[in-house]
Amino acid sequence: MAVRGEKEYSQSVDNAIRLLRCFIDKEERGISELSRELDMSKASVSRIVAALERGRFLMQNPDTGRYRLGIGLMFFGELVHERNELARALSPLMHDLAEKYQSTTHLAVISGSDVMIISKVSAGPFVYMRSHVGGKLPPYCTSTGKCLLAFMQPEDARYCLEKLSFCAMTSKTITDMPTLQNELELVRRRGYAVDDEESHEGLYCVGCPVFDAAGHVIAAISVSGRRDYLMERQEEVSSYINGHLIQLKF
């Protein structure tokens, strides 16, 4: 039954994608038209349309009763554009940091209650990390995640913190809220965060927040490398990153 359910769910998602693609070459379409185009029953099309309308991916024209693409898609489109633009803008700094400190650099953003990597650059001998673009980690065990939690708007931080479910990645991972809150206060005072073997054993990370023109945190950038090497250079690394970020406008 579980396999059948998964197959039916996958087919429903595929059909929703097919339906959205019907609007590429035509601004508005009705249920009957979509039914013919997709070779599906009107009832099935209506169910998919209703779900997409609830998610604001489709909207109905009150004058014609037909449907068009909704503003929900515009939001995701803008998000993809912003994140790609941000990664491009910070690419020179990330490569510079990777080469300067013979390390791995990450650019990350909040995704739900996790931290998602949107760019990664590696250089030097210590480059192996179980991380990839699109990958996610809990925010409480990463320097980028701590930066984002520490500097985001209070209501957004509360939302993320309420969703957290602590799990020890290593023996040094923070696993309780009071300790995390104290750590975030330290991050705010310092202006940067560290991950001292909290996500990977032997790894030390220094992360700094990235702010937009309005002063809102939009991402975080980190340098990751050997603990013995980066730990004694954390002030230098954070000053170098923050000094370059001040010169950039987002």
C-alpha positions in Angstrom: 0.0 0.0 0.0 2.8 2.4 0.9 4.5 1.9 -2.5 1.2 2.4 -4.3 0.6 5.6 -2.3 4.0 7.0 -3.1 3.5 6.2 -6.8 0.1 8.0 -6.8 1.6 11.0 -5.1 4.5 11.1 -7.5 2.0 11.0 -10.4 0.0 13.8 -8.9 3.1 16.0 -8.7 4.0 15.1 -12.3 0.5 16.1 -13.4 0.7 19.4 -11.5 4.0 20.2 -13.3 2.5 19.3 -16.6 -0.5 21.5 -15.9 1.7 24.5 -15.1 3.6 24.0 -18.3 0.4 24.5 -20.2 0.6 28.2 -19.4 4.0 28.7 -21.0 2.5 29.5 -24.4 -0.9 30.8 -23.4 -1.8 33.3 -20.6 -5.2 31.8 -19.6 -6.7 28.3 -19.8 -10.0 26.8 -18.7 -10.7 23.5 -17.1 -12.1 21.9 -20.3 -9.1 23.1 -22.3 -6.6 21.8 -19.7 -8.5 18.5 -19.6 -8.1 18.0 -23.4 -4.5 19.2 -23.4 -3.4 16.8 -20.6 -5.7 14.0 -21.6 -7.2 13.9 -18.1 -10.7 14.0 -16.7 -12.2 17.3 -15.8 -12.5 16.1 -12.2 -8.8 15.3 -11.9 -7.9 18.7 -13.5 -10.2 20.5 -11.2 -8.6 18.9 -8.1 -5.1 19.9 -9.2 -6.2 23.4 -10.1 -7.8 23.8 -6.7 -4.6 22.7 -4.9 -2.5 25.1 -7.1 -4.9 27.9 -6.5 -4.7 27.4 -2.7 -0.9 27.6 -3.0 -1.3 30.8 -5.1 0.4 29.1 -8.0 -2.7 29.7 -10.1 -5.4 32.4 -9.9 -8.8 32.6 -11.5 -9.8 35.5 -13.7 -13.2 36.5 -12.2 -14.4 37.9 -15.6 -13.7 34.8 -17.6 -13.6 32.0 -15.1 -10.3 30.8 -16.6 -7.0 30.4 -14.9 -3.6 32.1 -15.1 -0.3 31.7 -13.3 -0.4 33.1 -9.8 1.8 35.4 -7.7 3.1 32.4 -5.7 5.3 31.5 -8.7 6.5 35.1 -8.9 7.7 34.9 -5.3 9.7 31.7 -6.0 11.0 33.2 -9.2 12.2 36.3 -7.4 13.7 34.1 -4.7 15.7 32.0 -7.2 16.9 35.2 -8.9 17.9 36.9 -5.7 19.8 33.8 -4.5 21.6 33.4 -7.8 22.5 37.1 -7.9 23.8 36.8 -4.3 26.0 33.8 -5.1 27.4 35.6 -8.2 28.1 38.7 -6.2 29.9 36.9 -3.5 31.7 34.4 -5.8 35.0 36.5 -5.9 35.1 36.8 -2.1 34.4 33.1 -1.7 37.2 32.1 -4.0 39.5 34.6 -2.4 38.8 33.2 1.1 39.2 29.6 -0.1 42.6 30.3 -1.6 43.8 32.6 1.2 42.9 30.1 4.0 43.2 26.9 1.9 39.8 26.0 3.0 36.2 25.4 2.0 33.8 28.4 1.9 30.0 28.2 2.0 27.2 30.6 1.3 24.0 29.6 3.0 20.4 30.8 3.6 17.6 29.8 5.9 15.2 27.3 4.3 12.3 26.5 6.6 14.0 25.7 9.9 17.2 24.5 8.2 20.3 26.1 6.6 20.7 25.5 2.9 23.9 25.8 1.0 23.6 27.9 -2.2 27.3 28.1 -3.1 30.5 26.2 -2.2 34.1 26.8 -3.1 37.0 24.5 -2.0 40.8 24.9 -2.2 43.9 23.4 -0.5 44.5 20.0 1.0 41.7 20.1 3.5 38.7 20.2 1.1 36.7 17.0 1.9 33.4 17.9 3.5 30.0 16.1 3.4 28.3 19.2 2.0 26.9 20.2 -1.4 24.9 23.0 -3.0 21.3 22.4 -2.1 22.2 20.4 1.0 20.7 21.3 4.3 21.9 21.2 7.9 20.4 22.2 11.3 21.2 25.8 12.1 22.3 25.1 15.7 25.4 23.2 14.7 26.8 25.4 11.9 28.4 28.8 11.9 26.2 30.0 9.1 23.1 28.8 10.9 24.1 30.6 14.1 24.7 33.8 12.2 21.3 33.7 10.6 19.4 32.9 13.8 21.3 35.5 15.7 20.7 38.4 13.3 17.3 37.6 11.7 14.1 39.5 12.8 13.0 38.3 16.2 9.7 36.9 15.0 11.5 34.9 12.3 14.0 33.6 14.8 11.2 32.5 17.1 9.6 30.6 14.3 12.8 28.8 13.4 13.6 28.1 17.1 10.2 26.6 17.7 10.7 24.2 14.8 14.1 23.0 16.0 14.5 19.4 17.0 18.0 19.0 18.5 20.1 16.0 17.4 23.8 15.5 18.2 25.9 15.5 15.1 29.1 15.1 17.2 29.9 15.1 20.9 30.2 18.9 20.8 26.8 19.7 19.1 24.6 22.1 21.1 21.5 20.0 22.1 19.4 22.3 24.3 17.8 25.7 23.9 19.4 27.6 26.8 22.9 26.8 25.5 21.9 27.8 22.0 20.4 31.1 23.2 23.6 31.9 25.0 25.6 31.1 21.9 23.4 33.3 19.8 24.0 36.2 22.2 27.7 35.7 21.9 27.4 35.7 18.1 25.6 39.1 18.3 28.3 40.5 20.5 31.2 39.3 18.3 29.6 39.8 14.9 30.5 36.3 13.8 29.9 32.7 14.7 32.0 29.6 15.0 31.3 25.9 14.6 33.9 24.1 16.8 33.6 20.4 15.7 29.8 20.7 16.2 28.8 19.5 12.7 31.9 17.5 11.7 34.7 16.2 13.9 38.0 17.9 13.2 36.3 20.8 11.5 36.3 24.4 12.6 34.2 27.0 10.8 34.0 30.8 11.1 30.8 32.4 9.7 29.7 36.0 9.2 26.2 37.4 8.4 25.4 39.0 5.0 23.0 42.0 5.3 21.0 43.7 2.6 20.8 47.5 2.2 18.0 47.7 4.8 20.1 45.9 7.4 18.3 42.6 7.2 20.3 39.4 7.3 19.8 37.6 4.0 22.6 34.9 4.1 25.8 33.9 5.9 29.2 33.1 4.5 31.7 30.7 6.3 35.2 29.5 6.1 35.7 25.8 7.1 39.0 24.0 7.7 41.3 22.2 10.2 40.5 23.1 13.8 44.1 23.7 14.7 44.6 26.1 11.8 41.4 28.2 11.9 40.7 28.3 15.6 43.7 30.6 16.2 42.8 32.7 13.1 39.1 33.2 13.8 39.4 36.9 14.6 41.4 37.5 11.4 39.0 35.5 9.3 35.9 37.3 10.6 37.5 40.7 10.2 38.6 39.9 6.7 35.1 38.7 5.7 33.2 41.6 7.4 35.6 44.1 5.9 34.9 42.9 2.4 31.1 42.5 3.0 30.9 46.2 4.0 32.0 47.2 0.5 29.3 45.1 -1.2 25.7 46.3 -1.8 22.8 43.9 -2.0 
